[in-house]
Amino acid sequence: MSRRKSDQDLRIRSHVISEGANRAPNRAMLRSVGFRDDDFQKPMVGVASTWSEVTPCNMHIDTLAEQAKKGIGENGGAPLIFNTITVSDGISMGHEGMRYSLPSREVIADSIETVVGAERLDSYVAIGGCDKNMPGCMIAIGRTGVPAVFVYGGTIRPGRLEEQDIDIVSAFEGVGQYNRGVIDRERLHRIECNACPGAGSCGGMYTANTMASAIEAMGMSLPGSSSNPAESELKRRDCLQAGQAAVELLRQGIYPKDIMTKEAFENAITVVMALGGSTNAILHLLAIADAVDVDLTMQDFERIRRQVPHIADLKPSGRYVMQDLHRAGGVPAVMKQLWEEGLLHGDCLTVTGKTLAENLAEAPPLKEGQEVIRPFDRPFRKTGPLVVLEGNLAPEGAVAKVSGLKVKRLTGPARVFDSEEDAAQAILADRVRPGDVVVIRYEGPKGGPGMPEMLSITGILVGKGLGEKVALITDGRFSGGSHGFVIGHAAPEAQVGGPIALLKEGDWITIDSESRELSVDVTDEEMEKRRAEWTEPSLSADRGVLRKYARLVSSASRGAVTD
């Protein structure tokens, strides 16, 4: 599948800089950033860094980028580091800032594409940390089409409080516990001070770790790199080797579309289901597939879910975090087990230049005595936990994460809110009761705008003891840290007149995770009457990035893409 190139042919695009007198200005500017005569005979290889001090997920990536730069230089490339933005989902959670989170995925993708295109880079390494960095980098890799390697900045180590591991979700749930009177203000403050002890992305199988695992399964990152902790020598080695690999991929003529095939996406979905990953994986994998023209739909997720058991005891529904999985053998050991069970496509090409099967043949198995990953004969669920629901309330589908849930079906009256803030106030004031179905609408890609996550409100529900006593439906999203009876991505969204916009207080809603039903007990005739009376509200953003996003973005059922 690869096309081996000689070192002399390694210069694919940047060779134009060294040819002709009219290129002297180009060379002069590159000399000012450190190029010498021999560098103009090398491929220009970028390092897309998401370093920032606004979030612990990314605050160490500057040092990782330097390692990638070193690896590029060691393997015959001329390296150049450039930056893109990041926002912190955890810090933006629960207020208006969360509306910028999903749009930041597109800003990241657009900015990397812009630099790679404008500077005519031959290949590159992209390093991501917080949730939107990973799909943003991967969308850019799909669009730019030049050889590339993704590196995950790595997971944070667990916080510790009174000999127990805690993390960022402990802080969100602590708010609900404090409101309920279960803990006092001092205890909440101690949780806050100990939840995030250093650099790295949130520790459970939340969105960052989910997407890192999916990208490794897809073959676009080096084996083991998705589970190696942020503050480790292994992570520095990941970046050094990724720099080397970015040059080697160019030498061998291996491009993203050679790796990111339909079968590779199926491998990614399989690993997400086995690990009990975030619902956001559906949204992001759909968007990445769109960038490489792979026909991936929500029904592909449902088809694969039925074949893959949930075997990981990972937070938010389980006991362990990503660092524990690393100690148990990491994502390669889980993939080896899935491959041996016939659940992965072993012939898919990867950024190592080898097939997935060749990589996994060299990978050690899960360690004896570990408890993070269960054997196949006693899974947590016989099928994957990310369920695509359908029915007259979401004709294009909705997504539920049912890992750890005892409740499989709920029928109850709709409690309808047009914003997350109104719903949170009602819950904190005890106006939501067991058996209710909380509906939060106008929070979709266009209506939000930006399809905000709702970790704070799910954390409050769990903290108040309502996690499985009420259901929550939204056209917005949920954090990978959310758990409980929650359904997101309801499509079409309210802003475009989806059925969720036509609900009224007290409508009887049924949610059934086994039959995959999401329906409202309202006749078609009544729904049509309501539709005729409904008026599309104006977009809440009147200018800037949110306005542009709201005008361009597609349905969540297509990945909320803006192309």
C-alpha positions as CSV (number, residue, x, y, z in Angstrom):
1,M,0.0,0.0,0.0
2,S,2.9,2.4,0.5
3,R,5.0,3.9,-2.2
4,R,8.6,4.0,-1.1
5,K,10.5,7.2,-2.1
6,S,14.2,7.8,-2.2
7,D,15.7,10.5,0.0
8,Q,16.3,12.6,-3.1
9,D,12.6,12.4,-3.9
10,L,11.6,13.3,-0.3
11,R,11.0,16.9,-1.1
12,I,7.4,16.9,-2.3
13,R,6.3,20.5,-2.1
14,S,8.9,22.6,-0.2
15,H,11.6,22.0,-2.9
16,V,10.3,25.0,-4.7
17,I,12.0,27.2,-2.1
18,S,15.4,26.1,-3.2
19,E,14.9,26.6,-6.9
20,G,15.4,29.8,-8.9
21,A,16.6,33.3,-8.1
22,N,13.0,34.4,-7.5
23,R,12.9,32.2,-4.4
24,A,15.6,34.2,-2.6
25,P,13.0,36.2,-0.5
26,N,11.4,32.9,0.6
27,R,14.8,31.6,1.7
28,A,15.8,34.8,3.3
29,M,12.7,34.7,5.6
30,L,13.4,31.1,6.5
31,R,17.0,31.8,7.3
32,S,15.7,34.3,9.9
33,V,14.0,31.4,11.8
34,G,17.1,29.2,11.7
35,F,17.3,27.5,8.3
36,R,20.7,26.9,6.8
37,D,21.7,25.9,3.3
38,D,21.2,22.2,3.8
39,D,17.7,22.7,5.3
40,F,16.5,23.9,1.9
41,Q,17.2,20.4,0.5
42,K,15.0,18.8,3.2
43,P,11.2,18.5,3.5
44,M,9.5,21.1,5.6
45,V,7.7,19.3,8.4
46,G,5.4,21.1,10.8
47,V,4.5,20.6,14.4
48,A,0.9,21.8,15.1
49,S,1.0,22.6,18.8
50,T,-2.1,23.3,20.9
51,W,0.0,24.6,23.8
52,S,-1.8,27.0,26.1
53,E,-2.0,28.0,29.7
54,V,-5.8,28.2,29.7
55,T,-6.2,24.5,30.6
56,P,-4.2,21.8,32.3
57,C,-4.8,19.6,29.3
58,N,-2.5,21.7,27.2
59,M,-0.1,23.5,29.5
60,H,2.8,21.1,28.9
61,I,2.4,20.7,25.1
62,D,5.1,23.3,24.3
63,T,7.7,20.8,25.7
64,L,6.2,18.0,23.8
65,A,6.3,20.0,20.6
66,E,10.0,20.5,21.1
67,Q,10.4,16.7,21.3
68,A,8.5,16.2,18.0
69,K,10.7,18.9,16.4
70,K,13.8,17.0,17.6
71,G,12.4,13.7,16.0
72,I,11.8,15.4,12.7
73,G,15.3,16.8,12.6
74,E,16.8,13.5,13.5
75,N,15.1,11.8,10.6
76,G,16.0,14.3,7.9
77,G,13.3,16.9,8.0
78,A,13.4,20.6,8.5
79,P,11.0,21.2,11.4
80,L,8.8,24.2,12.1
81,I,6.5,24.6,15.2
82,F,3.3,26.6,14.8
83,N,0.4,27.0,17.2
84,T,-3.4,26.9,17.2
85,I,-5.9,27.7,19.8
86,T,-7.6,25.6,22.6
87,V,-10.4,26.3,25.0
88,S,-11.0,24.4,28.2
89,D,-14.3,22.6,28.2
90,G,-14.2,22.1,32.0
91,I,-13.6,25.8,32.6
92,S,-16.3,26.9,30.1
93,M,-18.8,24.4,31.5
94,G,-22.0,25.8,32.9
95,H,-21.9,29.3,31.4
96,E,-22.1,31.1,28.1
97,G,-18.5,30.2,27.3
98,M,-19.4,26.6,26.6
99,R,-21.1,27.8,23.4
100,Y,-17.6,28.3,22.0
101,S,-16.4,24.8,22.7
102,L,-17.6,22.8,19.7
103,P,-17.0,25.8,17.3
104,S,-13.4,25.7,18.5
105,R,-13.1,22.3,16.8
106,E,-13.6,24.1,13.5
107,V,-11.3,27.0,14.3
108,I,-8.6,24.5,15.2
109,A,-9.1,22.6,11.9
110,D,-9.3,25.7,9.8
111,S,-6.2,27.2,11.4
112,I,-4.0,24.1,10.9
113,E,-5.3,23.8,7.3
114,T,-4.4,27.4,6.7
115,V,-0.8,27.2,8.0
116,V,-0.1,23.8,6.2
117,G,-1.5,25.2,3.0
118,A,0.0,28.7,3.1
119,E,3.5,27.5,4.2
120,R,3.4,24.5,1.8
121,L,4.4,22.0,4.5
122,D,5.3,18.5,3.3
123,S,4.0,16.7,6.4
124,Y,3.4,17.4,10.0
125,V,2.8,16.2,13.6
126,A,-0.4,17.5,15.4
127,I,-0.4,17.4,19.2
128,G,-3.7,17.8,21.0
129,G,-4.8,17.8,24.6
130,C,-8.3,19.1,25.5
131,D,-11.5,17.6,23.9
132,K,-11.8,19.6,20.7
133,N,-8.1,19.5,19.9
134,M,-8.2,15.9,18.8
135,P,-11.1,16.0,16.3
136,G,-9.9,19.5,15.2
137,C,-6.5,18.2,14.4
138,M,-7.9,15.1,12.7
139,I,-10.3,17.1,10.5
140,A,-7.3,19.2,9.4
141,I,-5.2,16.1,8.7
142,G,-8.1,14.8,6.5
143,R,-8.4,18.1,4.6
144,T,-4.8,18.9,4.0
145,G,-4.0,15.4,2.8
146,V,-0.3,15.5,3.4
147,P,1.3,12.7,5.6
148,A,0.6,13.4,9.2
149,V,0.8,11.8,12.7
150,F,-1.4,12.7,15.7
151,V,-0.1,12.7,19.2
152,Y,-2.2,12.9,22.3
153,G,-0.9,15.2,25.1
154,G,-1.8,12.5,27.6
155,T,-4.0,11.9,30.6
156,I,-3.8,13.7,34.0
157,R,-2.9,11.6,37.0
158,P,-5.8,11.1,39.5
159,G,-6.3,13.6,42.3
160,R,-6.3,12.2,45.9
161,L,-8.5,13.1,48.8
162,E,-8.6,11.0,52.0
163,E,-6.9,8.0,50.3
164,Q,-9.4,8.0,47.4
165,D,-9.0,9.0,43.8
166,I,-11.0,12.0,42.6
167,D,-11.2,14.0,39.4
168,I,-12.9,16.9,37.8
169,V,-16.3,15.2,37.7
170,S,-16.0,14.8,41.5
171,A,-16.0,18.6,41.6
172,F,-19.1,19.0,39.5
173,E,-21.0,16.3,41.4
174,G,-19.8,18.0,44.6
175,V,-21.9,21.0,43.8
176,G,-25.0,18.8,43.7
177,Q,-24.0,17.1,47.0
178,Y,-23.4,20.5,48.6
179,N,-26.8,21.8,47.5
180,R,-28.4,18.6,48.8
181,G,-26.7,19.0,52.2
182,V,-24.6,15.8,51.9
183,I,-21.3,17.7,52.2
184,D,-20.4,21.1,53.6
185,R,-18.6,24.0,52.0
186,E,-15.2,23.0,53.4
187,R,-15.5,19.5,51.9
188,L,-16.4,21.0,48.5
189,H,-13.4,23.3,48.7
190,R,-11.1,20.4,49.5
191,I,-12.5,18.5,46.5
192,E,-11.9,21.6,44.3
193,C,-8.3,21.9,45.5
194,N,-7.3,18.3,44.9
195,A,-9.3,17.2,41.8
196,C,-6.7,18.3,39.2
197,P,-3.1,17.7,40.4
198,G,-1.1,18.7,37.3
199,A,-0.9,18.6,33.5
200,G,-3.0,16.4,31.3
201,S,-6.5,15.8,30.1
202,C,-9.4,14.7,32.4
203,G,-8.6,11.2,33.7
204,G,-11.7,9.1,33.1
205,M,-13.0,7.7,29.8
206,Y,-14.3,11.1,29.0
207,T,-14.1,12.8,25.6
208,A,-10.3,13.4,25.5
209,N,-9.3,9.9,26.4
210,T,-12.1,8.5,24.2
211,M,-10.9,10.3,21.1
212,A,-7.3,9.6,21.8
213,S,-8.1,5.9,22.0
214,A,-10.3,6.1,18.8
215,I,-7.5,7.8,16.9
216,E,-5.0,5.1,17.9
217,A,-7.4,2.4,16.9
218,M,-7.8,4.2,13.5
219,G,-4.1,3.9,13.0
220,M,-3.3,7.7,13.0
221,S,-1.2,7.7,16.2
222,L,1.6,5.5,17.4
223,P,0.8,2.4,19.4
224,G,0.4,3.1,23.1
225,S,0.4,6.8,22.8
226,S,-3.2,7.3,23.7
227,S,-2.8,5.8,27.2
228,N,0.6,7.1,28.1
229,P,0.3,9.7,30.9
230,A,0.9,13.4,30.2
231,E,3.7,13.7,32.8
232,S,5.8,10.8,31.8
233,E,9.0,10.0,29.9
234,L,6.8,7.8,27.7
235,K,4.9,10.8,26.5
236,R,8.0,12.6,25.5
237,R,9.1,9.5,23.6
238,D,5.8,9.4,21.9
239,C,6.4,12.9,20.5
240,L,10.0,12.2,19.5
241,Q,8.9,9.1,17.6
242,A,6.0,10.9,16.0
243,G,8.4,13.5,14.6
244,Q,10.4,10.7,13.1
245,A,7.3,9.0,11.8
246,A,6.1,12.1,10.0
247,V,9.2,12.1,7.9
248,E,9.1,8.4,7.3
249,L,5.5,8.5,6.1
250,L,6.5,11.1,3.6
251,R,9.5,8.9,2.5
252,Q,7.1,5.9,2.1
253,G,4.4,7.9,0.4
254,I,1.7,7.0,3.0
255,Y,-1.1,9.6,3.2
256,P,-4.0,10.0,5.6
257,K,-6.6,8.6,3.1
258,D,-4.4,5.4,2.9
259,I,-5.0,5.0,6.6
260,M,-8.4,6.5,7.4
261,T,-10.6,4.0,5.5
262,K,-14.1,2.9,6.4
263,E,-12.6,-0.2,8.1
264,A,-10.3,2.1,10.2
265,F,-13.3,4.0,11.4
266,E,-15.0,0.8,12.3
267,N,-12.0,-0.1,14.3
268,A,-12.2,3.2,16.1
269,I,-15.9,2.7,16.9
270,T,-15.2,-0.8,18.2
271,V,-12.6,0.4,20.7
272,V,-14.9,3.3,21.8
273,M,-17.7,0.8,22.5
274,A,-15.4,-1.7,24.3
275,L,-14.0,1.1,26.5
276,G,-17.4,2.7,27.2
277,G,-16.4,6.0,25.6
278,S,-18.0,9.4,25.4
279,T,-21.1,10.1,23.3
280,N,-19.1,12.9,21.7
281,A,-17.1,10.2,19.8
282,I,-20.1,9.8,17.5
283,L,-20.2,13.5,16.7
284,H,-16.5,13.8,16.2
285,L,-15.9,10.5,14.2
286,L,-18.7,11.5,11.8
287,A,-17.0,14.9,11.3
288,I,-13.6,13.3,10.7
289,A,-15.0,10.8,8.3
290,D,-16.6,13.7,6.4
291,A,-13.2,15.3,6.0
292,V,-11.8,12.2,4.3
293,D,-14.9,11.4,2.2
294,V,-15.7,8.2,4.1
295,D,-19.4,7.4,4.2
296,L,-20.0,7.0,7.9
297,T,-23.5,7.3,9.5
298,M,-25.1,6.9,12.9
299,Q,-26.4,3.5,11.8
300,D,-22.8,2.3,11.5
301,F,-22.3,3.0,15.2
302,E,-25.5,1.0,16.0
303,R,-24.5,-1.9,13.8
304,I,-21.1,-2.2,15.5
305,R,-22.4,-1.6,19.0
306,R,-24.5,-4.8,18.7
307,Q,-21.3,-6.8,18.1
308,V,-18.9,-5.4,20.7
309,P,-19.1,-6.0,24.5
310,H,-18.5,-3.2,27.0
311,I,-15.5,-4.6,29.0
312,A,-13.9,-1.5,30.7
313,D,-14.4,-0.5,34.3
314,L,-13.6,3.1,33.6
315,K,-15.1,6.4,34.9
316,P,-17.6,8.0,34.7
317,S,-19.7,4.8,35.2
318,G,-16.8,2.6,36.5
319,R,-14.0,2.8,39.1
320,Y,-10.8,3.5,37.2
321,V,-9.1,6.2,35.1
322,M,-6.9,6.2,32.1
323,Q,-3.7,6.0,34.1
324,D,-5.0,2.7,35.6
325,L,-5.6,1.4,32.1
326,H,-2.0,2.4,31.2
327,R,-0.7,0.3,34.1
328,A,-2.9,-2.6,33.0
329,G,-1.4,-2.7,29.5
330,G,-2.9,0.3,27.8
331,V,-5.0,0.7,24.7
332,P,-2.8,-1.7,22.6
333,A,-3.5,-4.5,25.1
334,V,-7.2,-3.9,24.8
335,M,-7.0,-3.8,21.0
336,K,-5.0,-7.0,21.0
337,Q,-7.8,-8.7,22.9
338,L,-10.4,-7.3,20.5
339,W,-8.3,-8.4,17.5
340,E,-7.9,-11.9,18.8
341,E,-11.7,-12.0,19.2
342,G,-12.1,-11.1,15.5
343,L,-13.6,-7.7,16.2
344,L,-10.9,-5.5,14.5
345,H,-9.8,-5.2,10.9
346,G,-6.2,-6.3,11.1
347,D,-5.2,-5.4,7.6
348,C,-5.7,-1.6,8.0
349,L,-2.5,0.4,7.5
350,T,-1.2,2.6,10.3
351,V,1.3,5.5,10.8
352,T,4.0,2.9,11.7
353,G,3.9,1.8,8.1
354,K,2.7,-1.5,9.3
355,T,-0.8,-3.0,9.4
356,L,-2.8,-3.0,12.6
357,A,-2.3,-6.7,12.9
358,E,1.5,-6.4,12.6
359,N,1.5,-3.8,15.4
360,L,-0.8,-5.8,17.7
361,A,1.3,-9.0,17.2
362,E,4.1,-7.2,18.9
363,A,2.0,-5.7,21.7
364,P,2.0,-7.3,25.2
365,P,-1.3,-8.6,26.4
366,L,-3.2,-7.2,29.4
367,K,-1.3,-7.8,32.7
368,E,-2.2,-10.7,34.9
369,G,-4.4,-9.7,37.8
370,Q,-5.5,-6.4,36.4
371,E,-9.2,-5.4,37.1
372,V,-9.7,-2.5,34.6
373,I,-10.6,-4.7,31.7
374,R,-12.9,-7.6,32.1
375,P,-12.6,-10.8,30.0
376,F,-15.1,-11.4,27.2
377,D,-17.0,-14.1,29.1
378,R,-18.1,-11.6,31.8
379,P,-18.5,-8.1,30.3
380,F,-20.4,-5.3,31.9
381,R,-22.7,-5.4,28.9
382,K,-22.9,-7.9,26.0
383,T,-23.3,-4.9,23.6
384,G,-21.7,-1.4,23.5
385,P,-23.1,1.3,25.7
386,L,-23.6,4.1,23.2
387,V,-27.1,3.6,21.9
388,V,-28.6,5.4,18.9
389,L,-32.3,6.1,19.7
390,E,-35.0,6.7,17.2
391,G,-38.6,7.7,17.1
392,N,-41.0,10.6,16.5
393,L,-39.1,12.8,18.9
394,A,-35.8,12.5,17.0
395,P,-36.3,11.3,13.4
396,E,-32.6,11.7,12.6
397,G,-31.6,10.0,15.8
398,A,-30.3,10.8,19.3
399,V,-27.6,9.3,21.5
400,A,-27.7,7.7,24.9
401,K,-24.9,6.3,27.0
402,V,-26.3,3.5,29.1
403,S,-23.1,2.1,30.8
404,G,-23.7,1.6,34.5
405,L,-27.4,2.3,34.2
406,K,-29.9,0.0,36.0
407,V,-32.9,1.8,34.5
408,K,-33.5,0.8,30.9
409,R,-36.9,2.4,30.3
410,L,-38.7,5.5,31.6
411,T,-42.0,7.0,30.7
412,G,-42.9,10.3,32.2
413,P,-44.1,13.9,31.8
414,A,-42.0,16.4,29.9
415,R,-40.6,19.3,31.9
416,V,-39.7,21.6,29.1
417,F,-36.9,24.3,29.3
418,D,-35.6,26.5,26.6
419,S,-32.2,26.8,28.2
420,E,-29.8,24.9,30.4
421,E,-29.8,27.8,32.9
422,D,-33.6,27.6,33.5
423,A,-33.4,23.8,33.9
424,A,-30.6,24.1,36.4
425,Q,-32.5,26.6,38.5
426,A,-35.5,24.3,38.6
427,I,-33.5,21.3,39.6
428,L,-31.7,23.2,42.4
429,A,-35.0,24.5,43.6
430,D,-36.4,21.0,43.8
431,R,-39.1,21.7,41.1
432,V,-38.0,18.5,39.2
433,R,-39.3,15.3,40.7
434,P,-38.5,11.6,40.3
435,G,-40.2,10.3,37.1
436,D,-39.9,13.5,35.2
437,V,-38.3,13.8,31.8
438,V,-36.4,17.1,31.7
439,V,-36.2,18.5,28.1
440,I,-33.6,21.2,27.4
441,R,-33.9,22.5,23.8
442,Y,-32.6,25.3,21.6
443,E,-29.1,24.1,22.6
444,G,-28.2,22.4,19.3
445,P,-25.5,23.3,16.8
446,K,-27.5,26.2,15.4
447,G,-29.7,27.0,18.4
448,G,-27.1,27.1,21.1
449,P,-25.3,28.1,19.1
450,G,-22.4,25.6,19.5
451,M,-24.3,22.6,21.0
452,P,-23.0,23.2,24.6
453,E,-22.2,20.3,26.9
454,M,-24.1,19.9,30.1
455,L,-21.8,18.3,32.6
456,S,-22.7,20.8,35.3
457,I,-26.4,19.9,35.1
458,T,-25.9,16.2,35.0
459,G,-23.4,16.5,37.9
460,I,-26.1,18.4,39.9
461,L,-28.7,15.7,39.1
462,V,-26.3,12.9,40.3
463,G,-25.3,14.9,43.3
464,K,-28.9,15.4,44.3
465,G,-29.6,11.7,44.0
466,L,-31.7,12.0,40.8
467,G,-29.2,10.5,38.3
468,E,-31.4,7.5,37.4
469,K,-34.7,8.9,38.8
470,V,-35.3,11.4,36.0
471,A,-34.3,11.4,32.4
472,L,-32.7,14.3,30.5
473,I,-33.2,14.9,26.8
474,T,-31.5,17.7,24.8
475,D,-30.5,18.7,21.3
476,G,-27.2,19.8,22.9
477,R,-24.4,17.5,24.1
478,F,-23.1,15.9,27.2
479,S,-19.6,15.8,28.5
480,G,-17.8,12.5,28.5
481,G,-17.9,12.8,32.2
482,S,-21.7,12.9,32.3
483,H,-23.6,9.8,33.5
484,G,-27.2,9.1,34.4
485,F,-30.3,8.6,32.2
486,V,-29.3,11.3,29.6
487,I,-30.0,11.5,25.9
488,G,-28.3,14.1,23.7
489,H,-27.8,15.1,20.0
490,A,-31.7,14.9,19.4
491,A,-32.0,15.7,15.7
492,P,-33.4,17.6,14.0
493,E,-32.7,20.3,16.6
494,A,-35.3,22.7,17.9
495,Q,-33.8,25.7,16.1
496,V,-34.7,24.2,12.7
497,G,-38.2,23.0,13.8
498,G,-37.3,19.5,15.0
499,P,-40.0,17.7,17.0
500,I,-38.3,18.7,20.2
501,A,-39.3,22.3,19.5
502,L,-43.0,21.3,19.5
503,L,-43.1,19.6,22.9
504,K,-45.3,21.0,25.6
505,E,-45.1,20.8,29.3
506,G,-46.7,17.5,30.5
507,D,-46.4,15.6,27.1
508,W,-45.8,11.9,27.9
509,I,-42.4,10.8,26.7
510,T,-41.0,7.3,26.5
511,I,-37.3,6.4,26.5
512,D,-36.3,2.7,26.1
513,S,-32.7,1.9,25.7
514,E,-33.4,-1.8,24.7
515,S,-35.9,-1.1,21.9
516,R,-34.0,2.1,21.1
517,E,-37.2,4.2,21.3
518,L,-37.4,7.9,21.9
519,S,-41.0,9.0,21.4
520,V,-43.7,11.3,22.6
521,D,-47.3,10.3,22.9
522,V,-48.7,13.0,20.6
523,T,-50.6,12.2,17.4
524,D,-49.2,13.2,14.0
525,E,-52.1,15.5,13.5
526,E,-51.4,17.4,16.8
527,M,-47.7,17.7,15.9
528,E,-48.6,19.1,12.5
529,K,-50.9,21.6,14.2
530,R,-48.1,22.7,16.6
531,R,-45.7,22.9,13.7
532,A,-48.0,25.3,11.9
533,E,-48.1,27.5,15.0
534,W,-44.4,27.4,15.6
535,T,-42.1,30.3,14.6
536,E,-38.4,29.9,14.1
537,P,-36.6,32.1,16.7
538,S,-33.8,34.4,15.5
539,L,-30.3,33.1,16.0
540,S,-29.0,34.2,19.4
541,A,-25.6,35.3,18.0
542,D,-25.7,38.4,15.8
543,R,-22.0,38.5,14.7
544,G,-18.6,36.9,15.0
545,V,-17.5,33.3,15.2
546,L,-20.8,32.0,16.7
547,R,-22.9,33.7,14.1
548,K,-20.8,32.3,11.3
549,Y,-20.9,28.9,12.9
550,A,-24.7,28.9,13.4
551,R,-25.2,29.9,9.7
552,L,-22.9,27.1,8.4
553,V,-23.2,24.2,10.8
554,S,-25.0,20.9,9.8
555,S,-27.2,18.7,11.9
556,A,-25.6,16.7,14.7
557,S,-26.6,13.6,12.8
558,R,-24.0,14.5,10.3
559,G,-21.3,15.5,12.8
560,A,-22.1,19.2,13.1
561,V,-19.7,19.9,10.2
562,T,-19.3,23.4,8.6
563,D,-18.0,22.4,5.2
